[in-house]
């Protein structure tokens, strides 16, 4: 086959009707929205949101073909305003001839705000049916005005049984066979991505031909396995959220699993280290101050020794943080205090709390009437006020009955008792 006539396997096997479409049963299964739309021979503006290789472009083409619409495809990565204008003119020409146009924009989130706004009047006047595809969360990446004019459908990574069906179809097309072990390797390496599966199978066919594909040959094709992570995208934040919530929920095994998923997916270990420091303060705090120290030590280890040795230190920190007693009292106190500081006036420091390093300051009363805590029993001055004069003493920190905060709570209760005793005397 010459390069000019080469058609990738994924393109050769692209479904043309909904009955051949693989996966996404939650939206294309019997009785589901897009199945009903297809059955009615209709189409409307929508956005498909999902990981790569889940069938966004294919589904758009199936819907367009079903209504005999002209399919105009643009990539937000390669196209500009000029391309949009040309597509709009073609759509208007089609409409004058009584034909529908489906305007498909891949990676639509890469268009800036003004480019996205350019679609709005044409969608409203019915110049074309707009279908966008994105791997990023439309709530954050698409204009609200555009979102209000389209229906968003979420596409999910393909399940193993869906990929297996696609694999068998491709094997029949290639007139090839595969051993059970090699088949498992292909399905695992695909990681829910149909296009990736077919690309790997095409490479296996080029390497092994009509022979039964063995595991060793498939491994050679697959090479290093890169899992879905997509730093900065939804999968990135979903896995971070899962790690944080697993640590907070005191599940060491799940915490370690999500940390390994992130590292395996290519996440920078330094980022994981920073997040662990956050967890140590936010979810453990003074219930076990050693958690923060261990998290910082893990960060330091990654920074000094690199990923190979540092990842083990991260694992140690993750397991410790997950097993440690939990308290968000520090986090809650910080938020409460910060909220008040932002809302209230900038009160001056009470004069008795000010230092007096100069004679003038002493003459002005700086530090006068300050009572030195170490001169008192328990190194505590009962009923001393450290807040601004204009502000009543406020409690932000409420230690919990877990870990070291049990002792801290007892200590604060004891000091409060000293305040009450002096008030009564």
N, C-alpha and C positions, 0 to 999 in steps of 0.2 A: 504493500500500500504506500503510495507516495504521500509526502507531507501535505500536498495540496488537497488530497482527497481524504485525509485522516479525520475521522470523527471519533471523539473520545467515547469510551464505553458508556459513561454516564449519560451522554447525549443520545446514544443509540437506544438505550433502554428507558429514556424519559417517557413516562405514561402520557397518553393523549386523551384518555377518558377517566372519569372518576373511579370507575370499577377497577382500574389498574393501579390506582394511587396507593402508596404504602404508608401506613401509620396515620396519626392524627385522628383517631376514631372519635375523639371527644367533639370534633367539629364537622367531620365528614361522614361519620357513621349514620346508619339509618335513623331518620327522625331528627338528626342534628341540623343546626342552622345552614351550613353550606351544602349539605346533602339536599335539603329542601329547596334551597336556591337553585341548585343544579337541576333538580327535577322540574322546577317551574320554568326553566329556560331563561332565568333572569340573572342580573349581576348589578352590584352597586359598589360605591366607593368604600374601600377598606384598607387596613394595614395589617400585614402579617408580621408578628413579632416572635422570633425564636432563634435558637442556635444555628450555626451553619449546617448545611446538609440535611435539613429537616423538611425540604420540599416547598419552600415559599414560592420560588419562581415557577416551579412545575404546577402548583395549584393555581396560580394566577393564569397561566397559559391554558389550563384545562377549562377554567371558568370562561375565559375569553373565547376559546374555540367553541364552547357549548352554545354561545349566542352568536356565533359567526361574526365576531368583532375583529377589527384589525388590531393587532397587538404591537404597540410601540414601546420598546424597552429602552430605558436610559439608566445609566449608572451614575449615581451622585458623585462617585469618585472621579469619573472622567468627563462628565458633562457640565455645561455652564448655561447661562441665560440664553445664549444663541440657540443651543440645542432645544431648550424648552420652548422657545418661540416657534421654531420650525415644527416641533411636534404638535403645538397648539394649532398652527395653520393647517397641518395635515388632518387633525381631528375635525376642525371646522369644515374642511372640504368633504370629509367623509360624511359628516352630518347632513350637509346639503344634498348628498346623494342617498340619504336615508340609511346610512350604515353607522353602527356603533363603533367607537374606538375605546379600547382599554389602554390607558397610559400607565405602564408599569415602571416604577422607579426603585431600583435596587439600592440598598444602603442609604435610604432616604434621610436618615439621621445626619448624614454628612453634608446635606444642603444647609446653608445658613438660614437665618430667620427671613431675610428678604427673599431668598430663593423659594423657601417654603410658602411665603405669602403670595408668590406669583401664581401658585396653583389655585388659590381660593376663588377668585371670580369665575374661572373657567369650570371649576367643579360645580359652583352654584348655578351657572347658566346651562349646565349639562353639555358642555362642549365635549367632554370625555368622561369615562369612568376611571377614577384614580385608584390604583392599587400600589401601595408602597410595601417594601420589605425592609426590615431592620433587625439587627441583632442586639440593639440597645433598647432599654426601657423607654417606650414612647412617652410616658409621663414626664420624663426628664429631657428627652432629646427632640421632641416634636412640639411645634407651637400649639397652644391651646385652641387657637382659631382653626387650625387644620384638624386637630383631634375632634373638634365638635362636628366636623363634616364627614367623618369616616367612622366605620365600625372597626374596632381593634380585635383581632383574633390571635390568641397565643398558640404557637406551635411548640411541641415538646420534642426533646431528643427521642430518637426511635428506640423502641424496646427491642430486646433480643429476638423475639419471635418475628417482629416486622423485618429486622435485618436478615434473619434466616430465610424468610420467604424471598427477599430480594437476592440473597446469595444464590439460592437454588435457581432462580430465574436467570441470573447471570451465568451460572455454570452451564445451564442448558443452551444458552445463547452461544457460549464459547465452546461447547462440546467438550467440557473438561470435567475432571473429578478432583476431589480433595479428601484427604484423610480426616477423621474426626478431630485429631489434635490440631491439624492445620486450620480446620474450620473454626475451632474455638479461638485460635490465635487471631484470625481475621476479624471475627465478631468483636473480640475484646479490643483490638487495635482501632476498629471503626469508632468506638466510643459514642455510639448513637448517631453517627454522621453517615448518611447513605452515600453521599458523594465520595467520602473518604474510602468507604468499603469498596465501591466500584473502581476507584482509582488504584487501590491496592490489588484488586483482582486482575485488573488490566496489566499491571506490572508483573504479577505472578504468571499470567498467561504468556507474556513476552519472554519470561525467564524459563518457564517449565514447559510451555507449549501444551500439547495434548496429553502429556503424561499426567499421572495422578500427582497432585501437588502434595509434597511432604512438608512436615513441620520445619525442617531445616531450611528449605527453599523459601518458605513463607517468612521465616524469621529474618532471612537475608533481605527480603523486600521491605519488611516493616521497619527494620532498623530501630533506633531509639524511639520509645513511645512517649509522645507528648499528650498529656491529658487535657481536657477542657479546663481552662482557667481564665484566660482573657483578662489580663490585668487591667483594671480600670472599668471593666464592664460588669454586667449584672452577676455573672457566675462568680467573679472575684468577690463582690460584696456579699453574695449569698453564702459562700464558703467561710468568709470571715465571720459572718453572723452566726453560722452554725458552730464554729470553733468557740466563739465568745459565749454563746448560750450553753454549750456543753460544759465549759469550765464553770460557769455560773451555777449550772445545775448539778455540779459535783459528780460528773461522770467521766472518770479518767480515761476510760477506753474510747468513748466517743470523741473526747477531746483530742486524744492522740491520733485517732483516725483522720479527723478533719485537718489537723496540722500536717499529717503526712500527705493528704490529698493536695494541700496547697503547695507543699514543697515539691511533690511529684509533678504538679502542673506547671512548675517554673516560677513560683512566687519567690521573691527575694527574701532569704531568711532574715535579713535585717528588718524587713517590714513585720514579719511574724514576731520578732523580738520586741519591737516597739509596741505591738498590740498586747503582748503579754505583760509589759510594764503597766499599760493602761488597766488591764484586768486586775492586776495585783492591787492597784489603788482603788479602783471602782467597786470591785465585788468582794474583796477580802479586807483591805484596809488595815485597821488596827486590831482586827480579830486575829491576825497573824502577820505582824510586820516583816517577818522573815520572807514572806512571799515576794515583796517588792525587792528585797536584797537578792533573792535567788533569780528573779527575772532580770535584774540589772547585770548579774554575773553571767547569765546566759547570753545576753546581748553583747557583753564584753568578750565572751569566748568566741562568738561568731565573728566579731570584728577583728579579733587578734589571730584566730586560727583558720578562719574560712569556713566554708559550708560543710566539708566532710566531717570535721571534728565538732563544729559548732552545732550541727543539727542534733547531735546527741544531747548537748546541753539544753537545747530548746525542748527536746522531749522530756528531759528531767524536770524542767521548769513547768511545762504543761501539766505533767502528772501531779506535781506538788500543788500547783494552783488549784487543780480540780479537786484534790483531796482535802485542801485546807478549809478551815471554818470560814463561813461566808458572812460578810457584813457590808452593806452599802451605806453605813452611817457616815463615813467620811465624805462619800460622794454626795449624799443628800444634804449634809451640812454645808459643803462647799457651794452647791447650787442655791440653797436657801440664802446664804450670806451674800453671794454674788448678786442675786436678784434684788436684795434690799439695797446693796451698795449702788447699783445702777439706778434705782428709783429715787433714792433719798438725796438730800443735799450733801455737799462736801463739808461735813462738820469738822471743826478744828480739833486738834489733839488737846485734851484737857491740860491745863498748865502744870498740874502736878506730875504729869507723865513726861514732860519735856525735859531733856537734858539741859544743863546750864554750864557749858564749857567756858563761858566768858563772864567777866564781872558785870557787864551790862545785863546779860541774861539773868544773872542772879538777882540784880536789883529789880528786874521786872517780874520776879517771882517764879521764874522757871524752876521746876522741880520742888518747889516749896510744898510742904505737907505730904511729900511722897514717903510712904512707909516701905522700908526695905524688907522683902519677904523673909530673908534668911535670919532676920532678927527676931522672928516670931516662932512659937512652937509649930511643928509640922511644916515649917517654911511656908506658912500660909497666913495672909492677913484677912481675917474675917470681915466680910461685908465691904471690902475695898471695891471701888468702881474703876473699871478700865475702859468703859465705853465713853464716847463723847458725852459732854454734859447735856446736850440736847436730846440724847437718845436713851431710852430705857434699856436696861440690860435685857438681852434677848438670848434665848437658848436655840442654837442651831444643831448642836451635836448630841445625838441620842444613841449611846452605845447599846449594842444588842447583847443578849444573853448567850453569846457564843465566843469561844476562843479567849484570847487575851482581853477582849472588850468586857468580859465578865468582871475582871479585876479593875478595869478602867471605870466601869459603871459603879462599882463599889467605892472606889476612891472618890469619885465625884459626889456620890451620895454622902460620904463621910465629911467632905468639905462643906457641903450644903448644911449638914448638921451643925458644924462649927459656926456657920453664919447664924443659924437659928438660936444657938446657945448664947451668942453675944447679944443678939437682939433682945433676948429675954432677961439678960443680966442688967 
